[in-house]
Amino acid sequence: MKKTDLAKSDAKKLMNQMGTQGATFGAAGKTAAPDRREQRDRDRALGLVPFAVKLNGDLVQQLQTLSKERGVELNQLVAELLQKGLAA
C-alpha cells in the first residue's frame, strides 16, 4: 500500500467513527433526546397505543393548523376529535 492510500484509509476510518458517535455541538448536545425505548415505556405507562392511519394530505394539514391554533399537540387534538365523533 502506498503512503497516500494508507492516509486515505485512516481518514475514512476517522470520518466513519465521527459519524457513528453522533457528535453534537452547542445547545443540542446539552439536551439529549429520550431513547426510543424509554419513550415507548413512558407512552405505555400512560396507556397510549401506537395507531397508524393513512389520511389525505389536506386533512393532515388542517389538523396541523388546528393543533397550532389551539396550542395542543397533534395527538391530543386527534384523540379529542375522535372522541367527539364517536360520541355523536
C-alpha positions as CSV (number, residue, x, y, z in Angstrom):
1,M,0.0,0.0,0.0
2,K,1.2,3.5,-0.8
3,K,1.6,6.1,1.9
4,T,-1.3,8.2,0.4
5,D,-3.6,5.1,0.3
6,L,-2.9,4.5,3.9
7,A,-3.6,8.1,4.8
8,K,-6.9,7.9,2.9
9,S,-7.9,4.8,4.7
10,D,-7.1,6.3,8.1
11,A,-9.2,9.4,7.2
12,K,-12.1,7.2,6.1
13,K,-12.0,5.3,9.4
14,L,-11.9,8.5,11.4
15,M,-14.8,10.0,9.4
16,N,-16.8,6.8,9.9
17,Q,-16.2,6.9,13.7
18,M,-17.2,10.5,13.9
19,G,-20.5,9.7,12.1
20,T,-21.4,6.8,14.3
21,Q,-20.7,8.6,17.5
22,G,-23.4,11.2,16.7
23,A,-21.3,14.2,17.5
24,T,-23.5,17.1,18.7
25,F,-22.4,20.7,19.3
26,G,-23.8,23.6,21.2
27,A,-27.2,23.6,22.9
28,A,-28.2,20.4,21.0
29,G,-25.5,18.4,22.8
30,K,-26.7,19.5,26.3
31,T,-30.3,18.2,25.9
32,A,-30.2,14.6,24.8
33,A,-33.4,13.3,23.1
34,P,-35.0,10.5,25.0
35,D,-34.2,7.0,23.9
36,R,-36.9,5.4,21.7
37,R,-37.3,2.5,24.1
38,E,-37.7,4.9,27.1
39,Q,-40.3,6.9,25.1
40,R,-42.3,3.8,24.3
41,D,-42.2,2.8,28.0
42,R,-43.4,6.2,29.0
43,D,-46.2,6.1,26.5
44,R,-47.2,2.6,27.6
45,A,-47.3,3.7,31.2
46,L,-49.7,6.5,30.1
47,G,-51.9,3.9,28.4
48,L,-51.0,5.1,24.9
49,V,-51.0,2.7,22.0
50,P,-49.4,3.5,18.6
51,F,-52.1,3.7,15.9
52,A,-51.1,4.3,12.4
53,V,-53.6,5.5,9.8
54,K,-53.2,6.9,6.3
55,L,-55.0,10.3,5.8
56,N,-55.4,12.7,2.9
57,G,-52.7,15.3,2.9
58,D,-55.2,18.2,3.0
59,L,-56.9,16.7,6.1
60,V,-53.5,16.3,7.8
61,Q,-52.7,19.9,7.0
62,Q,-56.0,21.0,8.5
63,L,-55.3,19.0,11.7
64,Q,-51.8,20.5,12.0
65,T,-53.1,24.0,11.5
66,L,-55.9,23.5,14.1
67,S,-53.3,22.0,16.5
68,K,-51.1,25.1,16.2
69,E,-54.1,27.4,16.7
70,R,-55.3,25.7,19.8
71,G,-51.7,25.2,21.2
72,V,-52.1,21.5,21.8
73,E,-50.2,18.5,20.5
74,L,-51.5,16.8,17.4
75,N,-52.0,13.5,19.3
76,Q,-54.3,15.3,21.8
77,L,-56.2,17.1,19.1
78,V,-56.9,13.9,17.1
79,A,-57.9,12.0,20.3
80,E,-60.3,14.8,21.2
81,L,-61.9,14.9,17.7
82,L,-62.2,11.1,17.6
83,Q,-64.0,11.1,21.0
84,K,-66.4,13.8,19.9
85,G,-67.0,12.0,16.6
86,L,-67.7,8.6,18.3
87,A,-69.9,10.2,20.9
88,A,-72.1,11.8,18.2
